[in-house]
């Protein structure tokens, strides 16, 4: 009997709590109200973000990564690693998109001494691609620039898209992309280079691919 009374009392308290909280929620405007509702019902607020360049759907894309000699010396596989992470995210996010095997492209770069002087659209055409997506790395490190003993990934690049039907032309799209991981602080104690590099590559791939399809992002 006591348990039944307790359950009824608990239910009444829950009902009164909802009655008291609803006017408070109604008095909160805009995004604050949305966030309040999200907290009450356990859902994180999101917003829709349109693609900046929505023209990779149903296209075959060739991924080409440029990197400085110092970066290639420290990370010999950086061109393939970056391209392959971006490939996986693009193919999983953009409808009908396919890619040239990044290993074929990296092999071409290593066998062709003057590839850096070649027309990007022409390189894409060589591989039978509709678009060439060029990732020109300007920063690639797993350490804090000012504190090299701390692990934190930094990848910056100029990302450009070339239409292979128009040789020797300007890019159809170009944008700087910067990724820092972890975003708010260095990695936790005990986190090594390999784990930081993998997580940073995954985050960078999301940042790059997100320019090419409509998506939902968390409201910060």
Order of alpha helices (4+ residues) and beta strands (2+ residues): alpha-alpha-beta-beta-alpha-alpha-beta-alpha-alpha-beta-beta-beta-alpha-beta
